[in-house]
């Protein structure tokens, strides 16, 4: 069973005001913190990092000293997340069975969660790490509440998300070009695939805003 990890790091970081994946956190670019966990995990055979075209060389410079001889591929991203991830999948080893996708902006992922997601995906069409909602969830339009959703059935998705490579590529082939995906699970769900939930961790948060960045700095301290 071969597993390729895809780390999309081609975003513009609009809400933070800069390309956050390259901003230094505790002396290292943010994306390095996530990738290091995958590099040190023996059950990951390959890592594909998806970056802006003008960043490929500097990414190689950062990754070479920590690669530990693991196969690392750096490829360019697209205009949307789904384009970047698809480029990453197409750049991965065609002999890989599973694709493990993880946000570069989630620096506190653990090997335990990665392994549990891989194991769960083996027994279904894919697996998504998520945490149950602890807050009451309201559905609204134009800032008017239309209904309250039962939070017992609500999970907040994280990454990694693991899917069979052949099924994921098939889903991409059937994707409507007008669709905008917030994660790859949406794509797989539309195909009717059975996706399992894996319990995540609140510490596996995504850095999106300045407040998130400060939280990450405090976490490391």
C-alpha positions as CSV (number, residue, x, y, z in Angstrom):
1,X,0.0,0.0,0.0
2,X,1.7,3.2,-1.2
3,X,0.6,6.6,0.1
4,X,1.4,10.0,-1.5
5,X,0.9,13.2,0.6
6,X,-0.3,16.3,-1.2
7,X,0.5,19.6,0.5
8,X,-1.3,22.5,-1.3
9,X,0.7,25.7,-0.6
10,X,-0.2,27.9,-3.5
11,X,-2.8,30.2,-1.9
12,X,-2.5,34.0,-1.7
13,X,-3.4,34.2,2.0
14,X,-5.9,37.0,1.3
15,X,-7.4,37.2,4.9
16,X,-3.9,37.3,6.5
17,X,-2.7,39.9,4.0
18,X,0.3,37.8,2.7
19,X,1.3,34.4,1.6
20,X,1.1,32.9,5.0
21,X,2.5,29.5,4.0
22,X,5.9,31.2,3.6
23,X,5.7,33.4,6.7
24,X,8.2,32.4,9.4
25,X,6.8,30.7,12.4
26,X,9.4,29.9,15.1
27,X,12.1,30.4,12.5
28,X,10.7,28.2,9.7
29,X,8.2,28.9,6.9
30,X,4.7,27.7,8.0
31,X,4.5,25.0,5.4
32,X,7.6,23.3,6.8
33,X,5.9,22.6,10.1
34,X,3.3,20.5,8.4
35,X,5.6,18.8,5.9
36,X,8.1,17.8,8.6
37,X,5.5,15.5,10.2
38,X,4.9,13.8,6.9
39,X,8.6,13.4,6.2
40,X,9.1,11.7,9.6
41,X,6.2,9.3,9.1
42,X,7.4,6.0,7.5
43,X,3.9,5.2,6.1
44,X,4.1,8.2,3.7
45,X,6.1,7.2,0.6
46,X,6.1,10.5,-1.2
47,X,5.3,14.1,-0.6
48,X,4.1,16.5,-3.4
49,X,4.2,20.2,-2.5
50,X,2.1,22.5,-4.7
51,X,3.4,26.1,-4.8
52,X,3.2,29.2,-6.9
53,X,5.4,28.9,-10.0
54,X,7.9,31.5,-8.9
55,X,8.5,29.7,-5.6
56,X,9.6,26.3,-6.8
57,X,13.4,26.9,-6.4
58,X,13.2,28.4,-2.9
59,X,10.9,25.6,-1.8
60,X,13.5,23.0,-2.9
61,X,16.1,24.9,-1.0
62,X,14.0,24.7,2.2
63,X,13.1,21.0,1.8
64,X,16.5,19.5,0.7
65,X,18.1,19.7,4.2
66,X,15.1,18.0,5.9
67,X,14.0,15.5,3.2
68,X,15.8,12.5,4.8
69,X,16.0,10.9,1.4
70,X,12.2,10.8,1.1
71,X,10.9,11.4,-2.4
72,X,9.7,15.0,-2.6
73,X,8.1,16.6,-5.7
74,X,7.5,20.3,-6.0
75,X,4.9,21.3,-8.6
76,X,3.0,24.5,-9.4
77,X,-0.5,25.3,-8.4
78,X,-3.5,26.7,-10.2
79,X,-5.9,29.6,-9.8
80,X,-8.1,27.7,-7.4
81,X,-7.5,25.2,-4.6
82,X,-9.1,22.4,-6.6
83,X,-6.8,23.1,-9.5
84,X,-3.7,23.0,-7.3
85,X,-4.7,19.8,-5.6
86,X,-5.5,18.2,-8.9
87,X,-2.0,19.2,-10.2
88,X,-0.5,17.6,-7.1
89,X,-2.4,14.4,-7.6
90,X,-1.4,14.2,-11.3
91,X,2.2,14.9,-10.3
92,X,2.2,12.0,-7.7
93,X,3.5,8.5,-8.4
94,X,1.0,6.7,-10.6
95,X,1.6,3.6,-8.5
96,X,0.3,5.2,-5.3
97,X,-2.8,3.7,-3.9
98,X,-3.9,6.5,-1.5
99,X,-3.7,10.2,-1.7
100,X,-3.4,12.1,1.6
101,X,-4.2,15.8,1.3
102,X,-3.2,18.2,4.0
103,X,-3.4,22.0,4.3
104,X,0.0,23.7,4.6
105,X,-1.7,26.1,7.0
106,X,-2.4,23.4,9.6
107,X,1.1,23.1,11.3
108,X,0.1,20.9,14.3
109,X,-0.9,17.7,12.6
110,X,0.2,14.5,14.3
111,X,1.3,11.1,12.9
112,X,-1.4,9.5,15.0
113,X,-4.2,11.4,13.1
114,X,-2.5,10.7,9.8
115,X,-2.3,7.0,10.5
116,X,-5.9,6.8,11.7
117,X,-7.1,8.6,8.5
118,X,-5.2,6.2,6.3
119,X,-6.5,3.1,8.1
120,X,-10.1,4.4,7.8
121,X,-9.7,5.2,4.1
122,X,-8.6,1.6,3.4
123,X,-12.0,0.4,4.5
124,X,-14.1,2.9,2.5
125,X,-13.8,5.3,-0.4
126,X,-12.0,7.8,1.7
127,X,-11.7,9.4,5.1
128,X,-11.8,12.9,6.5
129,X,-10.5,14.2,9.8
130,X,-13.1,16.3,11.6
131,X,-14.2,17.4,15.0
132,X,-17.8,17.5,16.3
133,X,-19.4,20.9,16.8
134,X,-19.8,22.0,20.4
135,X,-21.8,25.1,19.5
136,X,-25.4,25.5,18.5
137,X,-25.5,25.9,14.7
138,X,-27.8,28.4,13.0
139,X,-28.6,28.4,9.3
140,X,-29.4,31.9,7.9
141,X,-29.9,33.9,4.8
142,X,-29.2,37.7,4.7
143,X,-28.4,37.5,8.4
144,X,-31.8,36.2,9.3
145,X,-32.0,32.8,11.1
146,X,-34.0,30.3,9.1
147,X,-33.5,27.3,11.3
148,X,-31.3,25.7,14.0
149,X,-29.4,22.6,12.9
150,X,-29.0,19.7,15.3
151,X,-25.3,20.0,16.3
152,X,-25.2,16.2,17.1
153,X,-25.0,15.7,13.4
154,X,-22.6,18.5,12.6
155,X,-18.8,17.9,12.2
156,X,-16.2,20.6,11.3
157,X,-13.9,19.3,8.6
158,X,-10.1,19.4,8.9
159,X,-7.3,17.8,7.0
160,X,-5.8,15.4,6.3
161,X,-8.3,13.9,3.9
162,X,-7.4,10.5,2.3
163,X,-8.8,9.1,-0.8
164,X,-8.1,6.3,-3.3
165,X,-6.0,7.8,-6.1
166,X,-8.0,6.3,-9.0
167,X,-11.4,7.3,-7.5
168,X,-10.2,10.8,-6.8
169,X,-9.0,11.3,-10.4
170,X,-12.3,9.9,-11.7
171,X,-14.1,12.4,-9.5
172,X,-12.0,15.2,-11.0
173,X,-12.8,14.0,-14.5
174,X,-16.5,14.4,-13.7
175,X,-16.2,17.8,-12.0
176,X,-18.2,20.7,-13.4
177,X,-15.8,23.5,-14.3
178,X,-18.1,26.0,-12.6
179,X,-18.0,24.2,-9.2
180,X,-15.9,25.7,-6.5
181,X,-14.7,23.2,-3.9
182,X,-13.8,24.1,-0.3
183,X,-12.3,20.7,0.1
184,X,-11.8,17.4,-1.8
185,X,-14.5,15.6,0.2
186,X,-17.2,17.7,-1.5
187,X,-16.0,16.4,-4.8
188,X,-16.1,12.8,-3.6
189,X,-19.5,13.2,-2.0
190,X,-20.9,14.4,-5.2
191,X,-19.8,11.1,-6.8
192,X,-21.7,9.2,-4.2
193,X,-18.6,7.7,-2.6
194,X,-18.6,6.5,1.0
195,X,-16.4,8.8,3.1
196,X,-15.6,8.0,6.7
197,X,-15.2,10.5,9.5
198,X,-12.0,10.3,11.7
199,X,-11.9,12.2,15.0
200,X,-9.5,15.1,14.8
201,X,-8.1,17.5,17.3
202,X,-8.8,21.2,18.2
203,X,-5.0,21.7,18.0
204,X,-5.1,20.8,14.3
205,X,-6.5,24.3,13.5
206,X,-6.0,26.1,10.2
207,X,-4.1,29.5,10.3
208,X,-6.3,31.9,8.4
209,X,-6.3,35.2,10.3
210,X,-3.8,37.2,12.3
211,X,-5.6,35.9,15.5
212,X,-4.9,32.3,14.3
213,X,-1.2,33.2,13.8
214,X,-0.9,34.6,17.3
215,X,-2.6,31.4,18.6
216,X,0.0,29.3,16.8
217,X,2.9,31.3,18.2
218,X,1.5,30.9,21.7
219,X,1.0,27.2,21.1
220,X,4.7,26.8,20.2
221,X,5.8,28.8,23.1
